[in-house]
Amino acid sequence: MMRAMMAAMLLATTGCATISGDPGKPRVALDTTAGRIVVALDADAAPVSTCNFIGYVVFGDYDNGSFFRTVVRETNTANPNPIDVIQAATPRGSDDASRPPIVLERTRDTGLRHDAGAISMARDGPDSATSSFFIVTQDTPSLDFGGARNPDGQGFAAFGRVVEGLDVARRIQMMPADSEEQLAPPVTIRSARLLDPAPPVCTQ
């Protein structure tokens, strides 16, 4: 039932969308209080993560959510594998349990990498990601399959990249944060909107 509802909503949403130059990489615009970030999603390489993210977008789940966490390599001394990312969540938080978690699409299988500008799913254990995502601001291979950022070595599921506003993401990363890496205050996501038709894999 939920998949059918999502398909109907995707079709309704994309009926008046602007068609991009690459139909395999639909774009999503994140309008934040720090500026606009546009990401292009790779449904061919990572269909599960892409369709999951688009589903949250078209249902408006990220509206009034936030970028709430920043991790800066130079100060990330608590982990021997430092990273450069900003993490976002719906208004329900990073442990949003409103929908089932998704299968982990490993970079070993997708061929995608956590280079600067990558968008990826946050997770705890494998197959546990729901809505929380992060943007990589500098090349961070420890987030790929075989990397040691997560002790299980499975890496995280990259599923697209920033095509506009990486400077905004980097600006957010350098905003004030507390000792727990929480942005103080968080950066509000005013809206998240799909700019192009959803790929067929997300409407089947």
N, C-alpha and C positions, 0 to 999 in steps of 0.2 A: 504493500500500500504506500509506504513512504517513498519507494523508488518511483512508483507511478506518479505520485504527487510531484516529486522533484522533476521528473521528465516533463510533465505538463507545465510546470513553472518555468523551466529552462526554455521551452519552446515559446512560451508567452513573452518571456523577458527578451529573448534574442530576436524576436520577430521584427523589432524596430532598431536593432543594433547596427552599428557601422561595421562593414566587413573589412578586416585587416588584410595586409599583404600576405600573411601566412595563416591560412585557416587551421593549420595544425597547432598553432600557438596562440590561443585566445588570450586577450589581455584583461587584467583586472586593475582598476584604478582605486587606490587607497587614498582618500582625502583625510589628512590628519591635521592636527593643530600646528604641526611643525612644517607642513608642506605636503605636496602630492608625490606619491610613489606609484609607478605603474609597473606591474610584473607581467611577463609573458609566460604562459604555462605550457609545458611539454606533454601533451596528452599521448603522443606516440610512445615516448620513452617511459612515462610514469602515469598511466591512465588512472590507477586507483587513487593516488594522491591528488591528481589534478581534478578528477570528478568530485572527490570528497570536498576539496576546497571550494570549487565552484558551487556545490550544493549549499555550503554555509553562506557563500556570498549572495546567491539569489534569494535565499530565505531571509536576508537582512541580519544574519546572526552577528556579523562583525560591526554593525552600526552601533556606535557608542561604546565599542570595545576599546582596547588600548594597546599600545606598545608599553609594556610594564617592566621589562627587564633589559639591562644592558650588560654585556660582558666585554671587557677591554683587555686585550692580550697583555699589555704592560702591567696591569694591576691584578691579573687573574692568577695569583700565586697559590691558591688553594688546590689547584689541579695541575699535575705535571704536563698536561696537554692543553695549553691555553688556547682560547678561541676569541674571535671578534664577531659578535652577533648582537642583534636586538630581537627580542621575542615579543610576540603579540598574542592576545587572547580575546575571546568574546566577553561581553559584560558578565557572563557567568563564571569567568575565570579560566585558568589554564587547565584545570581538571574538569572541563565541561563534559558531563556525562549524558547530554541530551540525545546523543546518537551513539551507536556502537563504534568501537575502535576499528581501525582499518589495518590491513596487511601491510607489513613493512616492505617497501620497494627498495631493495638494496642498490647502492651505486654500482656494485659488482655486476648487477643485471641490467640496470638502466643505461649505464655508460655516462651518466651525469656526474658532475663533480661539485664539491663545495668551494668553488672559486668565488672571488669577490662578486657580489650581486646575486648569488644563488638564493632562492627561496626554498625552504625545507620544512618538514614536519617535526615538531618537538615530540618527544616521547620519553617514556620511562623504559619499560621492557620492550622487546620486539612485539610488533602487532598491537601496540597500545595507543597509538596516536589517535586523537580525535580532531579538535579544532585548532589547537595552539600551533603557531608556525613561527619561524624565525627567518631573518634575512642576514646573510653573511656579508660583512663589510670589507674583509680582507681574505685572501686565499687561506683556507683552513683545511688541509687534507686530513687532519685527525678526525674530521667528521664523516669521512668516507668509509666505506666498508674496509675492514682491516685496521682502521684507525683506532687509537686508544682513548679517545675522549670519553666514550662509553665503555665500561669494562668488558661488556660482552663482545666487543669487536665487530658488531654488525653494522655500525654506522647509522646514519640518518637518511631519510628519504628526500633527496633534492628532487624538485619537480618543475623547476622553471628558473627564471632569472629576472632581475630588475632591468627594465629597458628605459626607464625615466625615473630620476629622483634618487640615484644612489648617494648623491651629496646630501639629500635629506636624511637618508638612513644613517649616514655617517655623522651628521649633526645630532640626530637623536642619540646615537651611541655615546656621544661626549657630554650629554646633559647630566645634571647632578643626580647622583644615586646614593643610596644608603649602603651600609656594610654588607647587606644581603643581596646586592646587585639589583635592587628594586629602584626604578626611576622615581624620583621624588620632585615634582609630581609625575605621574605617567602621562604619556602623550596620547590624547584621545584620537581614535579613528572615527571621524564624523560619519563616514560612509565607505562602503566597499561596493563597487559596481562593475559588472561584467560589460566590457566594451564591445565584444565581438560575439558572434554565434558560438554557442557551446559545441564542442566537437561531437560527432555522432556517437562515440563510445559513451558519452555521458547521458544520452537520451534514449538509449536502447533499453 
